[in-house]
């Protein structure tokens, strides 16, 4: 995930089953991030629209 253009920082909590992703909205969209996580075999959904 951190190799994706526009993704700056990721915090993952396995206990809470959530990730917080800081990203540059000019380079990547939340939908692109969710799609990548799902392609990696995890279930992801957007909880917040970002900035």
CHARMM-style PDB file with segment names, atoms N, HN, CA, C and O in Angstrom:
ATOM      1  N   UNK     1       0.811  -1.195   0.000  1.00  0.00      PROA
ATOM      2  CA  UNK     1       0.000   0.000   0.000  1.00  0.00      PROA
ATOM      3  C   UNK     1       0.855   1.260   0.000  1.00  0.00      PROA
ATOM      4  O   UNK     1       0.551   2.217  -0.712  1.00  0.00      PROA
ATOM      5  N   UNK     2       1.906   1.267   0.781  1.00  0.00      PROA
ATOM      6  HN  UNK     2       2.154   0.490   1.360  1.00  0.00      PROA
ATOM      7  CA  UNK     2       2.719   2.480   0.856  1.00  0.00      PROA
ATOM      8  C   UNK     2       3.434   2.786  -0.460  1.00  0.00      PROA
ATOM      9  O   UNK     2       3.959   3.886  -0.633  1.00  0.00      PROA
ATOM     10  N   UNK     3       3.460   1.832  -1.386  1.00  0.00      PROA
ATOM     11  HN  UNK     3       3.033   0.938  -1.246  1.00  0.00      PROA
ATOM     12  CA  UNK     3       4.082   2.063  -2.691  1.00  0.00      PROA
ATOM     13  C   UNK     3       3.128   2.734  -3.681  1.00  0.00      PROA
ATOM     14  O   UNK     3       3.548   3.166  -4.754  1.00  0.00      PROA
ATOM     15  N   UNK     4       1.873   2.819  -3.327  1.00  0.00      PROA
ATOM     16  HN  UNK     4       1.532   2.468  -2.455  1.00  0.00      PROA
ATOM     17  CA  UNK     4       0.913   3.468  -4.223  1.00  0.00      PROA
ATOM     18  C   UNK     4       1.211   4.955  -4.314  1.00  0.00      PROA
ATOM     19  O   UNK     4       1.437   5.603  -3.292  1.00  0.00      PROA
ATOM     20  N   UNK     5       1.214   5.502  -5.517  1.00  0.00      PROA
ATOM     21  HN  UNK     5       1.030   4.976  -6.347  1.00  0.00      PROA
ATOM     22  CA  UNK     5       1.422   6.947  -5.652  1.00  0.00      PROA
ATOM     23  C   UNK     5       0.331   7.709  -4.902  1.00  0.00      PROA
ATOM     24  O   UNK     5      -0.859   7.491  -5.130  1.00  0.00      PROA
ATOM     25  N   UNK     6       0.743   8.594  -4.017  1.00  0.00      PROA
ATOM     26  HN  UNK     6       1.710   8.771  -3.832  1.00  0.00      PROA
ATOM     27  CA  UNK     6      -0.208   9.407  -3.279  1.00  0.00      PROA
ATOM     28  C   UNK     6      -0.494   8.918  -1.874  1.00  0.00      PROA
ATOM     29  O   UNK     6      -1.066   9.657  -1.072  1.00  0.00      PROA
ATOM     30  N   UNK     7      -0.107   7.681  -1.553  1.00  0.00      PROA
ATOM     31  HN  UNK     7       0.358   7.082  -2.204  1.00  0.00      PROA
ATOM     32  CA  UNK     7      -0.306   7.172  -0.192  1.00  0.00      PROA
ATOM     33  C   UNK     7       0.915   7.562   0.628  1.00  0.00      PROA
ATOM     34  O   UNK     7       2.047   7.215   0.292  1.00  0.00      PROA
ATOM     35  N   UNK     8       0.662   8.292   1.712  1.00  0.00      PROA
ATOM     36  HN  UNK     8      -0.258   8.574   1.985  1.00  0.00      PROA
ATOM     37  CA  UNK     8       1.769   8.794   2.519  1.00  0.00      PROA
ATOM     38  C   UNK     8       2.039   7.999   3.764  1.00  0.00      PROA
ATOM     39  O   UNK     8       3.199   7.766   4.102  1.00  0.00      PROA
ATOM     40  N   UNK     9       0.990   7.569   4.468  1.00  0.00      PROA
ATOM     41  HN  UNK     9       0.048   7.759   4.193  1.00  0.00      PROA
ATOM     42  CA  UNK     9       1.163   6.905   5.757  1.00  0.00      PROA
ATOM     43  C   UNK     9      -0.021   5.984   6.005  1.00  0.00      PROA
ATOM     44  O   UNK     9      -1.161   6.321   5.681  1.00  0.00      PROA
ATOM     45  N   UNK    10       0.256   4.825   6.579  1.00  0.00      PROA
ATOM     46  HN  UNK    10       1.181   4.552   6.842  1.00  0.00      PROA
ATOM     47  CA  UNK    10      -0.798   3.869   6.898  1.00  0.00      PROA
ATOM     48  C   UNK    10      -0.616   3.401   8.328  1.00  0.00      PROA
ATOM     49  O   UNK    10       0.488   3.034   8.730  1.00  0.00      PROA
ATOM     50  N   UNK    11      -1.697   3.412   9.101  1.00  0.00      PROA
ATOM     51  HN  UNK    11      -2.594   3.710   8.774  1.00  0.00      PROA
ATOM     52  CA  UNK    11      -1.710   2.835  10.440  1.00  0.00      PROA
ATOM     53  C   UNK    11      -2.731   1.700  10.418  1.00  0.00      PROA
ATOM     54  O   UNK    11      -3.883   1.911  10.040  1.00  0.00      PROA
ATOM     55  N   UNK    12      -2.314   0.499  10.821  1.00  0.00      PROA
ATOM     56  HN  UNK    12      -1.377   0.328  11.127  1.00  0.00      PROA
ATOM     57  CA  UNK    12      -3.198  -0.662  10.803  1.00  0.00      PROA
ATOM     58  C   UNK    12      -3.372  -1.176  12.220  1.00  0.00      PROA
ATOM     59  O   UNK    12      -2.395  -1.333  12.951  1.00  0.00      PROA
ATOM     60  N   UNK    13      -4.612  -1.437  12.609  1.00  0.00      PROA
ATOM     61  HN  UNK    13      -5.406  -1.309  12.014  1.00  0.00      PROA
ATOM     62  CA  UNK    13      -4.926  -2.069  13.883  1.00  0.00      PROA
ATOM     63  C   UNK    13      -5.616  -3.393  13.588  1.00  0.00      PROA
ATOM     64  O   UNK    13      -6.774  -3.423  13.171  1.00  0.00      PROA
ATOM     65  N   UNK    14      -4.896  -4.485  13.807  1.00  0.00      PROA
ATOM     66  HN  UNK    14      -3.955  -4.461  14.145  1.00  0.00      PROA
ATOM     67  CA  UNK    14      -5.497  -5.804  13.605  1.00  0.00      PROA
ATOM     68  C   UNK    14      -6.574  -6.061  14.651  1.00  0.00      PROA
ATOM     69  O   UNK    14      -7.579  -6.711  14.362  1.00  0.00      PROA
ATOM     70  N   UNK    15      -6.370  -5.558  15.854  1.00  0.00      PROA
ATOM     71  HN  UNK    15      -5.553  -5.031  16.088  1.00  0.00      PROA
ATOM     72  CA  UNK    15      -7.335  -5.731  16.936  1.00  0.00      PROA
ATOM     73  C   UNK    15      -8.685  -5.104  16.594  1.00  0.00      PROA
ATOM     74  O   UNK    15      -9.734  -5.699  16.839  1.00  0.00      PROA
ATOM     75  N   UNK    16      -8.649  -3.900  16.027  1.00  0.00      PROA
ATOM     76  HN  UNK    16      -7.797  -3.417  15.828  1.00  0.00      PROA
ATOM     77  CA  UNK    16      -9.890  -3.207  15.663  1.00  0.00      PROA
ATOM     78  C   UNK    16     -10.311  -3.484  14.228  1.00  0.00      PROA
ATOM     79  O   UNK    16     -11.379  -3.055  13.791  1.00  0.00      PROA
ATOM     80  N   UNK    17      -9.460  -4.206  13.494  1.00  0.00      PROA
ATOM     81  HN  UNK    17      -8.592  -4.554  13.848  1.00  0.00      PROA
ATOM     82  CA  UNK    17      -9.715  -4.522  12.080  1.00  0.00      PROA
ATOM     83  C   UNK    17      -9.960  -3.251  11.275  1.00  0.00      PROA
ATOM     84  O   UNK    17     -10.946  -3.133  10.547  1.00  0.00      PROA
ATOM     85  N   UNK    18      -9.023  -2.290  11.429  1.00  0.00      PROA
ATOM     86  HN  UNK    18      -8.222  -2.385  12.020  1.00  0.00      PROA
ATOM     87  CA  UNK    18      -9.154  -1.052  10.676  1.00  0.00      PROA
ATOM     88  C   UNK    18      -7.790  -0.506  10.293  1.00  0.00      PROA
ATOM     89  O   UNK    18      -6.770  -0.837  10.899  1.00  0.00      PROA
ATOM     90  N   UNK    19      -7.799   0.324   9.290  1.00  0.00      PROA
ATOM     91  HN  UNK    19      -8.627   0.593   8.798  1.00  0.00      PROA
ATOM     92  CA  UNK    19      -6.585   1.012   8.853  1.00  0.00      PROA
ATOM     93  C   UNK    19      -6.917   2.475   8.639  1.00  0.00      PROA
ATOM     94  O   UNK    19      -8.004   2.824   8.178  1.00  0.00      PROA
ATOM     95  N   UNK    20      -5.979   3.308   8.977  1.00  0.00      PROA
ATOM     96  HN  UNK    20      -5.096   3.025   9.352  1.00  0.00      PROA
ATOM     97  CA  UNK    20      -6.088   4.736   8.715  1.00  0.00      PROA
ATOM     98  C   UNK    20      -5.037   5.051   7.666  1.00  0.00      PROA
ATOM     99  O   UNK    20      -3.853   4.777   7.862  1.00  0.00      PROA
ATOM    100  N   UNK    21      -5.471   5.628   6.550  1.00  0.00      PROA
ATOM    101  HN  UNK    21      -6.433   5.850   6.391  1.00  0.00      PROA
ATOM    102  CA  UNK    21      -4.575   5.906   5.437  1.00  0.00      PROA
ATOM    103  C   UNK    21      -4.544   7.407   5.194  1.00  0.00      PROA
ATOM    104  O   UNK    21      -5.579   8.034   4.966  1.00  0.00      PROA
ATOM    105  N   UNK    22      -3.359   7.967   5.246  1.00  0.00      PROA
ATOM    106  HN  UNK    22      -2.518   7.458   5.431  1.00  0.00      PROA
ATOM    107  CA  UNK    22      -3.178   9.369   4.878  1.00  0.00      PROA
ATOM    108  C   UNK    22      -2.715   9.393   3.428  1.00  0.00      PROA
ATOM    109  O   UNK    22      -1.791   8.676   3.045  1.00  0.00      PROA
ATOM    110  N   UNK    23      -3.363  10.217   2.637  1.00  0.00      PROA
ATOM    111  HN  UNK    23      -4.114  10.800   2.948  1.00  0.00      PROA
ATOM    112  CA  UNK    23      -3.105  10.201   1.199  1.00  0.00      PROA
ATOM    113  C   UNK    23      -3.237  11.594   0.615  1.00  0.00      PROA
ATOM    114  O   UNK    23      -3.802  12.499   1.231  1.00  0.00      PROA
ATOM    115  N   UNK    24      -2.708  11.743  -0.575  1.00  0.00      PROA
ATOM    116  HN  UNK    24      -2.249  11.009  -1.075  1.00  0.00      PROA
ATOM    117  CA  UNK    24      -2.795  12.993  -1.326  1.00  0.00      PROA
ATOM    118  C   UNK    24      -3.978  12.869  -2.290  1.00  0.00      PROA
ATOM    119  O   UNK    24      -3.891  12.116  -3.260  1.00  0.00      PROA
ATOM    120  N   UNK    25      -5.077  13.583  -2.052  1.00  0.00      PROA
ATOM    121  HN  UNK    25      -5.148  14.195  -1.264  1.00  0.00      PROA
ATOM    122  CA  UNK    25      -6.265  13.445  -2.902  1.00  0.00      PROA
ATOM    123  C   UNK    25      -6.054  13.909  -4.340  1.00  0.00      PROA
ATOM    124  O   UNK    25      -6.884  13.631  -5.206  1.00  0.00      PROA
ATOM    125  N   UNK    26      -4.960  14.609  -4.601  1.00  0.00      PROA
ATOM    126  HN  UNK    26      -4.286  14.834  -3.898  1.00  0.00      PROA
ATOM    127  CA  UNK    26      -4.647  14.994  -5.978  1.00  0.00      PROA
ATOM    128  C   UNK    26      -3.999  13.846  -6.754  1.00  0.00      PROA
ATOM    129  O   UNK    26      -3.892  13.902  -7.979  1.00  0.00      PROA
ATOM    130  N   UNK    27      -3.564  12.795  -6.027  1.00  0.00      PROA
ATOM    131  HN  UNK    27      -3.651  12.750  -5.032  1.00  0.00      PROA
ATOM    132  CA  UNK    27      -2.848  11.696  -6.682  1.00  0.00      PROA
ATOM    133  C   UNK    27      -3.594  10.363  -6.637  1.00  0.00      PROA
ATOM    134  O   UNK    27      -3.373   9.508  -7.495  1.00  0.00      PROA
ATOM    135  N   UNK    28      -4.482  10.172  -5.642  1.00  0.00      PROA
ATOM    136  HN  UNK    28      -4.661  10.867  -4.946  1.00  0.00      PROA
ATOM    137  CA  UNK    28      -5.196   8.906  -5.506  1.00  0.00      PROA
ATOM    138  C   UNK    28      -6.531   9.168  -4.810  1.00  0.00      PROA
ATOM    139  O   UNK    28      -6.644  10.081  -3.993  1.00  0.00      PROA
ATOM    140  N   UNK    29      -7.531   8.365  -5.140  1.00  0.00      PROA
ATOM    141  HN  UNK    29      -7.439   7.624  -5.804  1.00  0.00      PROA
ATOM    142  CA  UNK    29      -8.848   8.538  -4.515  1.00  0.00      PROA
ATOM    143  C   UNK    29      -9.063   7.473  -3.444  1.00  0.00      PROA
ATOM    144  O   UNK    29      -8.424   6.421  -3.473  1.00  0.00      PROA
ATOM    145  N   UNK    30      -9.958   7.745  -2.504  1.00  0.00      PROA
ATOM    146  HN  UNK    30     -10.477   8.600  -2.480  1.00  0.00      PROA
ATOM    147  CA  UNK    30     -10.294   6.725  -1.508  1.00  0.00      PROA
ATOM    148  C   UNK    30     -10.795   5.433  -2.165  1.00  0.00      PROA
ATOM    149  O   UNK    30     -10.492   4.339  -1.690  1.00  0.00      PROA
ATOM    150  N   UNK    31     -11.553   5.558  -3.244  1.00  0.00      PROA
ATOM    151  HN  UNK    31     -11.800   6.447  -3.630  1.00  0.00      PROA
ATOM    152  CA  UNK    31     -12.053   4.365  -3.942  1.00  0.00      PROA
ATOM    153  C   UNK    31     -10.901   3.533  -4.502  1.00  0.00      PROA
ATOM    154  O   UNK    31     -10.969   2.304  -4.481  1.00  0.00      PROA
ATOM    155  N   UNK    32      -9.853   4.171  -4.998  1.00  0.00      PROA
ATOM    156  HN  UNK    32      -9.798   5.170  -5.015  1.00  0.00      PROA
ATOM    157  CA  UNK    32      -8.677   3.450  -5.497  1.00  0.00      PROA
ATOM    158  C   UNK    32      -7.976   2.701  -4.359  1.00  0.00      PROA
ATOM    159  O   UNK    32      -7.517   1.574  -4.542  1.00  0.00      PROA
ATOM    160  N   UNK    33      -7.897   3.331  -3.194  1.00  0.00      PROA
ATOM    161  HN  UNK    33      -8.270   4.247  -3.045  1.00  0.00      PROA
ATOM    162  CA  UNK    33      -7.263   2.701  -2.039  1.00  0.00      PROA
ATOM    163  C   UNK    33      -8.066   1.474  -1.606  1.00  0.00      PROA
ATOM    164  O   UNK    33      -7.496   0.408  -1.369  1.00  0.00      PROA
ATOM    165  N   UNK    34      -9.377   1.623  -1.503  1.00  0.00      PROA
ATOM    166  HN  UNK    34      -9.840   2.488  -1.695  1.00  0.00      PROA
ATOM    167  CA  UNK    34     -10.244   0.502  -1.124  1.00  0.00      PROA
ATOM    168  C   UNK    34     -10.126  -0.639  -2.131  1.00  0.00      PROA
ATOM    169  O   UNK    34     -10.026  -1.802  -1.742  1.00  0.00      PROA
ATOM    170  N   UNK    35     -10.136  -0.315  -3.408  1.00  0.00      PROA
ATOM    171  HN  UNK    35     -10.217   0.630  -3.724  1.00  0.00      PROA
ATOM    172  CA  UNK    35     -10.032  -1.342  -4.452  1.00  0.00      PROA
ATOM    173  C   UNK    35      -8.705  -2.094  -4.351  1.00  0.00      PROA
ATOM    174  O   UNK    35      -8.670  -3.311  -4.534  1.00  0.00      PROA
ATOM    175  N   UNK    36      -7.623  -1.389  -4.064  1.00  0.00      PROA
ATOM    176  HN  UNK    36      -7.651  -0.400  -3.916  1.00  0.00      PROA
ATOM    177  CA  UNK    36      -6.320  -2.039  -3.922  1.00  0.00      PROA
ATOM    178  C   UNK    36      -6.304  -2.974  -2.720  1.00  0.00      PROA
ATOM    179  O   UNK    36      -5.794  -4.091  -2.814  1.00  0.00      PROA
ATOM    180  N   UNK    37      -6.850  -2.536  -1.603  1.00  0.00      PROA
ATOM    181  HN  UNK    37      -7.263  -1.629  -1.527  1.00  0.00      PROA
ATOM    182  CA  UNK    37      -6.902  -3.391  -0.413  1.00  0.00      PROA
ATOM    183  C   UNK    37      -7.717  -4.642  -0.702  1.00  0.00      PROA
ATOM    184  O   UNK    37      -7.332  -5.742  -0.306  1.00  0.00      PROA
ATOM    185  N   UNK    38      -8.830  -4.481  -1.383  1.00  0.00      PROA
ATOM    186  HN  UNK    38      -9.143  -3.587  -1.704  1.00  0.00      PROA
ATOM    187  CA  UNK    38      -9.670  -5.641  -1.728  1.00  0.00      PROA
ATOM    188  C   UNK    38      -8.939  -6.593  -2.680  1.00  0.00      PROA
ATOM    189  O   UNK    38      -9.059  -7.811  -2.551  1.00  0.00      PROA
ATOM    190  N   UNK    39      -8.189  -6.045  -3.626  1.00  0.00      PROA
ATOM    191  HN  UNK    39      -8.091  -5.055  -3.731  1.00  0.00      PROA
ATOM    192  CA  UNK    39      -7.407  -6.889  -4.551  1.00  0.00      PROA
ATOM    193  C   UNK    39      -6.324  -7.668  -3.814  1.00  0.00      PROA
ATOM    194  O   UNK    39      -5.935  -8.752  -4.250  1.00  0.00      PROA
ATOM    195  N   UNK    40      -5.839  -7.130  -2.709  1.00  0.00      PROA
ATOM    196  HN  UNK    40      -6.155  -6.249  -2.355  1.00  0.00      PROA
ATOM    197  CA  UNK    40      -4.816  -7.816  -1.918  1.00  0.00      PROA
ATOM    198  C   UNK    40      -5.406  -8.940  -1.059  1.00  0.00      PROA
ATOM    199  O   UNK    40      -4.668  -9.654  -0.379  1.00  0.00      PROA
ATOM    200  N   UNK    41      -6.730  -9.097  -1.091  1.00  0.00      PROA
ATOM    201  HN  UNK    41      -7.329  -8.518  -1.644  1.00  0.00      PROA
ATOM    202  CA  UNK    41      -7.361 -10.197  -0.373  1.00  0.00      PROA
ATOM    203  C   UNK    41      -8.004  -9.831   0.952  1.00  0.00      PROA
ATOM    204  O   UNK    41      -8.440 -10.705   1.701  1.00  0.00      PROA
ATOM    205  N   UNK    42      -8.062  -8.558   1.237  1.00  0.00      PROA
ATOM    206  HN  UNK    42      -7.708  -7.848   0.628  1.00  0.00      PROA
ATOM    207  CA  UNK    42      -8.703  -8.097   2.468  1.00  0.00      PROA
ATOM    208  C   UNK    42     -10.029  -7.440   2.109  1.00  0.00      PROA
ATOM    209  O   UNK    42     -10.230  -7.011   0.973  1.00  0.00      PROA
ATOM    210  N   UNK    43     -10.919  -7.363   3.068  1.00  0.00      PROA
ATOM    211  HN  UNK    43     -10.756  -7.712   3.991  1.00  0.00      PROA
ATOM    212  CA  UNK    43     -12.185  -6.673   2.847  1.00  0.00      PROA
ATOM    213  C   UNK    43     -12.044  -5.255   3.366  1.00  0.00      PROA
ATOM    214  O   UNK    43     -11.710  -5.035   4.531  1.00  0.00      PROA
ATOM    215  N   UNK    44     -12.301  -4.300   2.493  1.00  0.00      PROA
ATOM    216  HN  UNK    44     -12.573  -4.478   1.548  1.00  0.00      PROA
ATOM    217  CA  UNK    44     -12.183  -2.897   2.866  1.00  0.00      PROA
ATOM    218  C   UNK    44     -13.433  -2.149   2.477  1.00  0.00      PROA
ATOM    219  O   UNK    44     -14.098  -2.481   1.496  1.00  0.00      PROA
ATOM    220  N   UNK    45     -13.745  -1.132   3.260  1.00  0.00      PROA
ATOM    221  HN  UNK    45     -13.205  -0.862   4.058  1.00  0.00      PROA
ATOM    222  CA  UNK    45     -14.829  -0.223   2.937  1.00  0.00      PROA
ATOM    223  C   UNK    45     -14.457   1.140   3.489  1.00  0.00      PROA
ATOM    224  O   UNK    45     -13.682   1.251   4.438  1.00  0.00      PROA
ATOM    225  N   UNK    46     -15.002   2.140   2.902  1.00  0.00      PROA
ATOM    226  HN  UNK    46     -15.632   2.049   2.131  1.00  0.00      PROA
ATOM    227  CA  UNK    46     -14.698   3.510   3.269  1.00  0.00      PROA
ATOM    228  C   UNK    46     -15.582   3.942   4.431  1.00  0.00      PROA
ATOM    229  O   UNK    46     -16.807   3.850   4.352  1.00  0.00      PROA
ATOM    230  N   UNK    47     -14.955   4.415   5.517  1.00  0.00      PROA
ATOM    231  HN  UNK    47     -13.959   4.490   5.580  1.00  0.00      PROA
ATOM    232  CA  UNK    47     -15.711   4.905   6.665  1.00  0.00      PROA
ATOM    233  C   UNK    47     -15.805   6.415   6.677  1.00  0.00      PROA
ATOM    234  O   UNK    47     -16.752   6.973   7.232  1.00  0.00      PROA
ATOM    235  N   UNK    48     -14.828   7.094   6.065  1.00  0.00      PROA
ATOM    236  HN  UNK    48     -14.059   6.641   5.613  1.00  0.00      PROA
ATOM    237  CA  UNK    48     -14.818   8.546   6.052  1.00  0.00      PROA
ATOM    238  C   UNK    48     -14.416   9.022   4.668  1.00  0.00      PROA
ATOM    239  O   UNK    48     -13.604   8.387   3.995  1.00  0.00      PROA
ATOM    240  N   UNK    49     -14.981  10.130   4.249  1.00  0.00      PROA
ATOM    241  HN  UNK    49     -15.641  10.646   4.795  1.00  0.00      PROA
ATOM    242  CA  UNK    49     -14.666  10.660   2.929  1.00  0.00      PROA
ATOM    243  C   UNK    49     -13.338  11.347   2.837  1.00  0.00      PROA
ATOM    244  O   UNK    49     -12.969  11.813   1.759  1.00  0.00      PROA
ATOM    245  N   UNK    50     -12.598  11.433   3.927  1.00  0.00      PROA
ATOM    246  HN  UNK    50     -12.898  11.055   4.803  1.00  0.00      PROA
ATOM    247  CA  UNK    50     -11.279  12.071   3.882  1.00  0.00      PROA
ATOM    248  C   UNK    50     -11.367  13.529   4.226  1.00  0.00      PROA
ATOM    249  O   UNK    50     -12.294  13.955   4.915  1.00  0.00      PROA
ATOM    250  N   UNK    51     -10.392  14.319   3.745  1.00  0.00      PROA
ATOM    251  HN  UNK    51      -9.639  13.973   3.185  1.00  0.00      PROA
ATOM    252  CA  UNK    51     -10.296  15.720   4.159  1.00  0.00      PROA
ATOM    253  C   UNK    51     -11.471  16.561   3.718  1.00  0.00      PROA
ATOM    254  OT1 UNK    51     -11.514  17.758   4.002  1.00  0.00      PROA
TER     255      UNK     51
END
